Amino acid sequence: MAFTMVSSAQKVVIEPDRQAAPAKKKAASARPARKTPAQKATRGAQVRAHKTRDAILRAATRVFARNGFTEGKIESISKLSGTHDRMIYYYFGSKAQLFVEVLEATYQKMNEAEAAIHIDLEAPVEALTTVVNFVWRYYLDHPEFITLLNSENLLKGKHIKKSVRASQLSSPAVAILEQVLLSGVEKKLFREDMRARDLYIEIAALGYFYLSNHFTLSAFLNSNLRAEGELEHWRLFMIDTTLRSVRR
């Protein structure tokens, strides 16, 4: 609030009925209009609808990750989310569309995590190591990412092809790797012919294949590939392989 200083020689006369009223009127007009009961009810309904939709999406992610699309039942999703079957169809239209949105949300979460990676482009070797470590750690911490993609690949990607957001969900890591590679080339540490997309596929493949096939590989190799020492060994192997592929 601003105040105006007035000297003692000045005489200020305030007529209560004429001057106080406009001030009150102005103060009253500055207050936001109160919401009507109908507006409050509408807002409350929107909040509840958003929470219900999110609950269904979270439950569907768990059910599809555990059982795949084919064996993931609507009844299981409604039970886990504390809703009803009809609510799922109301919000998503079909089981197939629900799976599409689960895949979109799964990609979106990884993209947001990738976008938050902090790297130093002045140290390209360390920066590339950071990206490899991130991918490996993300796969370990989010096994649902791998199982959901396994399920969709078994179905030849028919659901993600229906996504209107698929083209917007391209990984930020590719752009990050492009900057890292450019820095490495400028410092004469990396090859000039390595493409960021190819490097990303290499890193993803090294982590994804190991974890998605660890049951069968463990049996064939007579070794528990999920043991702590084995996981650390593979992380270091991924870093070494990736750096060897880009160095001059």
C-alpha positions in Angstrom: 0.0 0.0 0.0 1.3 3.5 -0.9 1.1 6.5 1.4 1.2 10.2 0.5 2.9 12.6 2.9 1.1 15.8 3.5 2.7 18.9 5.3 1.0 20.4 8.4 0.2 23.6 6.5 -2.1 21.7 4.2 -5.7 21.1 5.3 -7.3 17.9 4.2 -11.0 17.6 4.6 -12.6 14.2 4.3 -16.4 14.0 4.0 -17.3 10.5 5.2 -20.4 10.1 3.1 -18.8 11.1 -0.2 -15.2 10.0 0.0 -15.2 6.9 2.2 -17.8 5.2 0.1 -15.8 5.1 -3.1 -12.8 3.7 -1.2 -14.9 0.9 0.1 -16.4 0.3 -3.3 -13.0 0.1 -4.9 -11.8 -2.3 -2.2 -14.8 -4.4 -2.7 -14.3 -4.5 -6.5 -10.7 -5.6 -6.0 -11.9 -8.8 -4.3 -12.3 -11.9 -6.6 -15.8 -12.9 -7.2 -17.1 -15.7 -5.1 -17.7 -19.0 -6.8 -21.3 -20.0 -7.0 -22.3 -23.4 -5.6 -22.7 -24.7 -9.2 -19.1 -23.6 -10.0 -17.8 -25.2 -6.9 -19.6 -28.5 -7.7 -18.2 -28.5 -11.2 -14.7 -27.9 -10.0 -15.1 -30.7 -7.4 -16.4 -33.1 -10.1 -13.4 -32.3 -12.3 -10.9 -33.0 -9.5 -12.6 -36.3 -8.8 -12.6 -37.3 -12.4 -8.9 -36.5 -12.7 -8.1 -38.6 -9.7 -10.2 -41.5 -10.9 -8.6 -41.4 -14.4 -5.1 -41.3 -12.8 -6.0 -44.2 -10.5 -7.1 -46.3 -13.5 -4.0 -45.5 -15.4 -1.7 -46.4 -12.5 -3.5 -49.7 -11.9 -3.5 -50.5 -15.7 0.3 -49.9 -15.8 0.8 -52.5 -13.0 -1.6 -55.1 -14.5 -0.3 -54.8 -18.0 3.3 -54.8 -16.8 2.6 -58.0 -14.8 0.4 -59.9 -17.3 0.9 -58.2 -20.7 -1.9 -56.7 -22.8 -3.6 -60.0 -23.7 -3.8 -61.4 -20.2 -4.3 -58.0 -18.5 -8.0 -58.1 -17.5 -10.3 -55.1 -17.2 -11.7 -56.6 -14.0 -8.2 -56.7 -12.5 -7.6 -53.1 -13.3 -11.0 -51.9 -11.9 -10.4 -53.9 -8.7 -6.9 -52.5 -8.2 -8.0 -49.0 -8.9 -11.0 -49.1 -6.7 -13.3 -48.3 -9.6 -15.8 -50.1 -11.8 -15.4 -51.7 -15.3 -17.8 -49.1 -16.8 -15.6 -46.3 -15.5 -12.7 -47.6 -17.5 -14.7 -47.6 -20.6 -16.1 -44.2 -19.8 -12.7 -42.6 -19.5 -10.7 -44.6 -22.1 -13.2 -46.1 -24.5 -11.6 -49.5 -24.8 -9.0 -51.7 -23.3 -6.8 -51.1 -26.4 -6.9 -47.3 -25.9 -6.1 -47.7 -22.2 -3.0 -49.7 -23.2 -2.0 -46.9 -25.7 -2.2 -44.4 -22.9 -0.2 -46.6 -20.5 2.5 -46.8 -23.1 2.4 -43.0 -23.7 2.7 -42.4 -20.0 5.5 -44.9 -19.7 7.6 -43.2 -22.4 6.7 -39.7 -21.0 8.1 -40.6 -17.6 11.4 -41.8 -19.0 11.6 -38.7 -21.2 11.1 -36.4 -18.3 13.8 -38.2 -16.4 16.2 -38.0 -19.4 15.5 -34.3 -19.8 16.6 -33.8 -16.2 20.1 -35.3 -16.7 22.9 -32.9 -15.7 26.0 -33.2 -17.8 29.1 -31.2 -18.5 29.7 -30.8 -22.2 33.2 -29.6 -21.4 34.0 -33.2 -20.3 32.4 -35.4 -23.0 33.8 -38.7 -21.7 32.3 -38.1 -18.3 29.1 -36.8 -19.9 28.7 -40.0 -22.0 29.4 -42.1 -18.9 26.6 -40.2 -17.1 24.1 -41.1 -19.9 25.0 -44.8 -19.8 24.7 -44.9 -16.1 21.3 -43.2 -16.3 19.9 -45.6 -18.8 21.1 -48.6 -16.9 19.8 -47.3 -13.6 16.4 -46.3 -15.1 15.9 -49.8 -16.5 16.8 -51.3 -13.1 14.5 -49.0 -11.2 11.6 -49.3 -13.6 11.2 -52.9 -14.6 7.6 -52.1 -15.9 9.2 -50.1 -18.7 10.9 -53.3 -20.0 7.9 -55.6 -19.5 5.4 -53.2 -21.2 7.7 -52.8 -24.2 8.2 -56.5 -24.4 4.4 -57.0 -24.5 3.9 -54.3 -27.2 6.7 -55.7 -29.3 5.1 -59.2 -29.2 2.1 -57.5 -30.7 4.3 -55.9 -33.4 3.7 -52.4 -32.0 0.1 -52.2 -33.1 -1.0 -50.1 -30.1 1.8 -47.5 -30.1 1.2 -47.0 -33.9 -2.3 -45.7 -32.9 -0.8 -43.1 -30.6 -1.2 -39.6 -31.8 1.6 -38.6 -29.4 4.1 -41.2 -30.5 6.1 -38.8 -32.7 6.3 -36.3 -29.8 7.7 -38.9 -27.4 11.1 -39.3 -29.1 13.8 -39.6 -26.5 15.5 -36.4 -25.3 18.6 -38.6 -24.8 19.3 -38.6 -28.6 19.6 -34.8 -28.5 21.7 -35.0 -25.4 24.1 -37.5 -27.1 24.3 -35.3 -30.2 25.7 -32.5 -28.1 28.1 -34.9 -26.2 29.4 -36.3 -29.5 29.9 -32.8 -31.0 31.9 -31.8 -27.9 34.0 -35.0 -28.1 34.7 -34.4 -31.8 35.7 -30.8 -31.2 38.1 -31.9 -28.5 39.5 -34.6 -30.8 38.4 -37.4 -28.4 35.5 -38.9 -30.5 35.1 -40.2 -34.0 33.3 -37.9 -36.4 31.2 -40.6 -38.1 29.2 -41.7 -35.0 25.5 -40.9 -35.2 23.7 -40.0 -32.0 20.7 -42.2 -32.9 23.0 -45.2 -33.4 24.8 -44.6 -30.1 21.5 -44.4 -28.3 20.3 -47.7 -29.7 23.6 -49.3 -28.7 23.3 -48.1 -25.1 19.6 -49.0 -24.9 20.3 -52.4 -26.4 23.1 -53.3 -24.0 20.9 -52.6 -21.0 17.5 -53.7 -22.4 18.7 -57.1 -23.7 20.5 -58.0 -20.6 17.6 -57.3 -18.2 14.8 -58.5 -20.5 16.5 -61.8 -21.1 18.2 -62.4 -17.7 16.0 -65.4 -16.8 17.0 -67.4 -19.9 20.6 -66.1 -20.0 21.1 -67.0 -16.3 19.9 -70.6 -17.0 22.0 -71.0 -20.1 25.1 -69.5 -18.6 24.6 -71.1 -15.2 25.0 -67.8 -13.5 22.6 -65.4 -11.7 22.8 -62.3 -13.9 20.8 -60.3 -11.4 23.3 -60.8 -8.6 24.7 -57.5 -7.3 28.2 -58.3 -8.5 27.0 -59.3 -12.0 24.9 -56.1 -12.3 27.9 -53.9 -11.4 30.1 -55.9 -13.9 27.6 -55.3 -16.7 27.3 -51.6 -15.9 31.0 -51.2 -16.2 31.0 -53.3 -19.4 28.4 -51.0 -20.9 30.5 -47.9 -20.2 33.6 -49.5 -21.6 31.9 -50.7 -24.7 30.2 -47.4 -25.4 33.4 -45.4 -24.9 35.4 -47.7 -27.2 32.8 -47.3 -29.9 33.1 -43.5 -30.0 36.8 -43.0 -29.4 39.1 -42.1 -32.2 
